[in-house]
Amino acid sequence: MKDRLPPLNAIRAFEAVARHLSITVAADELNVTPGAVSRQIRGLEEFIEQPLFVRGHRQITLTPAGQQYFEAVARLIEELRSATRALKRPPARRQIKVRAYTTFAMQWLIPRLASFHQEHPKIEVLLTASLEPVDFQREDLDAAIRLGAGDWPNCHCYVLSENQLAPVCSPALLEQPPGLHGPRDVASYTMLHSLARPDDWAHWLRAMGVMGQVDARAGMSYQSSSMAYAAAVGGQGIAMAQLFLVERELKEGKLVRPFEQAVDMGAYTYYLLTPRHRPEAEDMTTFRLWLLEQARQTRSGN
């Protein structure tokens, strides 16, 4: 028993079921019947001599031992895939898959990607945007850029930016009466909000001590922060910005800060996430190091 490999077809079935937490979906992926998958799982559990799943009425979950085994199996399967790809003729362009938020992608990442492609013309970055949580064990992703406190489980987390909030507006707006003399004066103007970040104005108003004097929800709302920033550039009102995401507009004078006061969100900021359960591909390492250097330059003002 100690020297024998587990049945490899059963390992394939186990990895698929553990990834989807569904025997039916795994069976569709493997092009076999659910009964065949169930038999493979039972055979593997008999081989290992302990259960790998907890079977409920309509759901299936991993046991602690099953979760541990899945992480090891997923890592080995990914190493096998990588070794196989390495033996095959490499494509003209190699692809890495990255997920980010729409505003982060449009305001910060996309303007810099051209330089990455110039330096590494054979690496293609497939960038997608979504607000949904990331699950590297069940999604075909190499990395993700997420906003949070840096405590995502089973991920390597790398800080990308400071996250300071401050109001921004068009210079022309400052010329309109009644004028912005103090934080509570924002109530006289249209406050621009992002539906993805509904509490930003409240954070800043509370820090300024005027929360009771200004309705933090008043104004106009947009689907993303990038749309709110565009509305601010167009003179439609005052947006609450993450300052590093509007650095270009501030430098070009399209936006100005009517107040110097900003709220530092501390550890709650943007991170690059990569999975722990599989080895990092060489191309992903190249992209990660490039991205972290871009982030360092942003923080240092270069």
C-alpha positions in Angstrom: 0.0 0.0 0.0 2.8 2.5 0.9 4.5 2.1 -2.4 1.5 2.0 -4.7 0.2 5.0 -6.6 -3.5 5.7 -6.2 -5.7 4.9 -9.2 -5.1 7.8 -11.6 -8.5 7.8 -13.1 -9.9 8.1 -9.6 -7.5 11.0 -9.0 -8.9 12.8 -12.1 -12.4 12.2 -10.9 -11.6 13.4 -7.4 -9.9 16.6 -8.6 -12.9 17.5 -10.8 -15.5 16.8 -8.1 -13.4 18.7 -5.5 -13.1 21.7 -7.8 -16.8 21.9 -8.7 -18.2 20.4 -5.5 -20.6 18.6 -7.8 -20.5 15.0 -9.1 -22.8 15.9 -12.0 -20.7 18.8 -13.2 -17.5 16.8 -12.8 -19.1 13.9 -14.8 -20.0 16.4 -17.6 -16.5 17.7 -17.7 -15.0 14.2 -17.8 -17.6 13.0 -20.3 -18.7 10.0 -18.1 -21.8 9.3 -16.1 -22.3 10.5 -12.5 -22.4 6.9 -11.4 -19.0 6.3 -12.9 -17.6 9.3 -11.0 -19.2 8.1 -7.8 -17.6 4.7 -8.2 -14.2 6.3 -8.8 -14.5 8.4 -5.6 -15.6 5.4 -3.5 -12.6 3.4 -4.9 -10.2 6.2 -4.0 -11.6 6.5 -0.5 -11.2 2.8 0.0 -7.7 3.0 -1.3 -6.9 5.9 1.1 -9.0 4.3 3.9 -10.8 7.5 4.9 -13.6 9.6 3.5 -12.8 12.6 1.3 -16.3 14.1 1.0 -19.2 14.8 3.3 -22.3 13.9 1.3 -25.4 15.9 2.1 -28.9 15.7 0.6 -28.2 18.1 -2.3 -24.6 19.1 -1.8 -21.2 17.6 -1.3 -18.3 19.2 0.7 -14.7 18.2 1.3 -13.7 16.7 4.6 -10.6 18.3 6.2 -8.5 15.4 4.8 -10.2 15.8 1.4 -9.4 19.5 1.4 -5.7 18.8 2.2 -5.6 16.1 -0.5 -7.3 18.3 -3.0 -4.7 21.1 -2.6 -1.9 18.6 -3.1 -3.6 16.9 -6.1 -4.4 20.2 -7.8 -0.8 21.4 -7.4 0.5 18.2 -8.9 -1.9 18.2 -11.8 -0.9 21.8 -12.6 2.8 20.8 -12.5 2.0 18.0 -14.9 0.2 20.4 -17.2 3.0 22.8 -17.1 5.6 20.1 -17.8 3.6 18.9 -20.7 3.2 22.5 -22.1 7.0 22.9 -21.8 7.7 19.9 -24.0 5.3 21.1 -26.7 6.3 23.9 -29.1 5.6 27.2 -27.4 3.0 29.4 -29.0 4.0 32.6 -30.7 2.4 34.4 -27.7 2.0 33.0 -24.2 -1.1 34.1 -22.2 -1.6 34.9 -18.6 -5.1 35.6 -17.2 -5.6 38.5 -14.8 -8.9 39.8 -13.2 -9.2 43.3 -11.9 -11.9 45.9 -11.2 -13.1 48.1 -14.1 -11.9 51.4 -12.5 -8.5 50.0 -11.5 -8.0 48.5 -15.0 -9.1 51.7 -16.8 -7.5 54.3 -14.6 -4.2 52.6 -13.6 -3.4 49.3 -15.2 -4.3 49.6 -18.9 -2.4 52.9 -19.4 0.8 51.0 -18.2 0.2 47.7 -20.0 1.7 48.9 -23.3 5.1 49.2 -21.7 4.8 45.6 -20.4 4.0 44.3 -23.9 6.9 46.3 -25.4 9.3 44.7 -22.9 7.7 41.2 -23.2 6.2 40.9 -26.7 5.6 37.1 -26.4 3.5 37.4 -23.2 -0.1 38.3 -23.7 -2.1 39.6 -20.7 -5.8 38.6 -20.9 -7.4 41.2 -18.6 -11.0 40.8 -17.5 -13.0 43.0 -15.1 -15.4 41.8 -12.4 -16.6 42.6 -8.9 -17.1 38.9 -8.1 -14.9 37.2 -5.5 -12.0 35.2 -6.8 -11.6 31.4 -6.3 -8.4 30.2 -7.8 -9.2 26.6 -7.2 -12.2 26.7 -9.4 -11.4 29.4 -11.9 -8.8 29.5 -14.7 -6.9 32.6 -13.5 -3.3 33.3 -12.9 -3.8 36.4 -10.8 -6.4 38.9 -9.6 -6.3 42.5 -8.3 -8.7 42.9 -5.4 -9.6 45.5 -2.8 -9.5 44.4 0.9 -7.4 44.0 4.0 -4.9 41.5 2.6 -6.3 38.5 4.4 -7.5 36.3 1.5 -7.1 32.6 2.4 -4.9 30.4 0.2 -3.4 33.4 -1.7 -0.2 35.2 -1.9 -1.1 38.9 -1.3 1.1 41.8 -2.5 0.2 45.4 -1.7 -0.1 47.6 -4.8 -1.1 51.0 -3.6 -1.9 53.4 -0.8 -5.7 54.0 -0.6 -6.4 57.6 0.3 -9.8 59.1 -0.3 -10.4 62.8 -1.1 -12.9 64.9 -3.0 -12.0 65.9 -6.6 -13.8 68.1 -9.1 -13.3 70.1 -12.3 -11.4 73.4 -11.9 -14.4 75.1 -13.5 -16.7 73.9 -10.7 -14.7 75.9 -8.1 -15.5 79.1 -9.9 -19.2 78.5 -9.4 -21.0 79.9 -6.4 -21.4 79.5 -3.5 -17.8 78.1 -3.3 -16.1 75.5 -1.3 -14.7 77.0 1.9 -15.0 74.0 4.2 -16.0 70.3 4.0 -19.6 70.9 4.8 -19.9 73.1 1.7 -20.0 70.0 -0.5 -23.7 69.8 0.4 -24.3 72.8 -1.9 -23.0 70.8 -4.9 -23.9 67.5 -6.6 -22.0 64.7 -4.8 -21.0 61.9 -7.3 -21.0 58.3 -6.0 -20.0 54.9 -7.3 -22.4 52.0 -6.7 -19.4 49.8 -6.3 -18.1 52.0 -3.4 -21.2 53.4 -1.7 -19.5 54.3 1.6 -16.6 56.5 0.4 -18.3 59.8 1.0 -19.4 58.7 4.5 -15.8 57.7 5.4 -14.5 61.2 4.4 -17.4 63.2 5.9 -17.1 61.3 9.2 -13.3 62.0 9.3 -14.0 65.7 8.7 -16.5 65.9 11.5 -19.4 67.0 9.3 -21.3 63.7 8.9 -24.4 65.1 10.6 -24.4 68.3 8.5 -24.1 66.6 5.1 -26.2 63.8 3.6 -23.6 61.2 2.6 -26.0 59.6 0.2 -27.2 62.7 -1.7 -26.3 63.3 -5.3 -25.9 61.1 -8.3 -24.7 57.5 -8.5 -22.8 55.7 -11.3 -22.1 52.0 -11.8 -18.3 52.4 -11.4 -15.8 54.9 -9.9 -14.4 55.5 -13.4 -17.8 56.8 -14.5 -18.0 59.1 -11.5 -14.5 60.4 -12.2 -15.6 61.1 -15.8 -18.6 63.0 -14.6 -16.4 65.1 -12.3 -14.1 65.9 -15.2 -17.2 67.0 -17.1 -18.2 69.4 -14.3 -21.2 67.5 -13.1 -20.2 67.5 -9.4 -17.7 66.4 -6.8 -16.5 62.8 -6.8 -14.9 61.0 -3.8 -11.7 59.6 -5.4 -9.1 57.1 -4.6 -6.3 59.5 -5.2 -3.8 57.1 -6.9 -6.5 56.3 -9.5 -6.9 59.9 -10.6 -3.2 60.9 -10.5 -3.2 61.5 -14.3 -6.3 63.7 -14.2 -4.8 65.7 -11.3 -1.4 66.2 -13.1 -3.2 67.3 -16.3 -5.4 69.7 -14.4 -8.6 68.0 -15.5 -9.4 67.5 -11.8 -8.4 69.4 -8.7 -8.6 68.8 -5.0 -10.8 71.5 -3.4 -9.6 70.3 0.1 -6.2 69.0 1.2 -7.7 66.7 3.8 -7.7 63.0 2.8 -8.7 59.8 4.6 -6.0 57.0 4.6 -7.8 53.6 4.5 -4.6 51.9 5.8 -4.4 48.2 5.1 -7.7 48.3 3.3 -6.3 48.8 -0.2 -5.5 47.1 -3.5 -3.6 43.8 -3.6 -2.3 41.5 -6.3 -3.4 38.0 -5.5 -1.8 34.8 -6.8 -2.8 31.2 -5.8 -0.8 29.3 -3.2 -2.0 25.8 -4.3 0.0 25.8 -7.5 3.4 26.9 -8.6 3.8 30.2 -10.3 4.5 30.1 -14.0 7.6 31.9 -15.3 5.5 34.3 -17.3 3.3 35.1 -14.3 6.5 35.8 -12.2 7.6 38.2 -15.0 4.3 40.0 -14.9 4.1 40.1 -11.1 7.6 41.7 -10.7 6.7 44.2 -13.4 3.4 45.1 -11.7 5.0 45.5 -8.3 7.7 47.8 -9.7 4.9 49.9 -11.4 3.2 50.1 -8.0 6.4 51.1 -6.2 7.0 53.9 -8.7 3.4 55.1 -8.2 3.8 55.2 -4.4 7.1 57.0 -4.7 5.7 59.5 -7.1 8.0 58.5 -10.0 
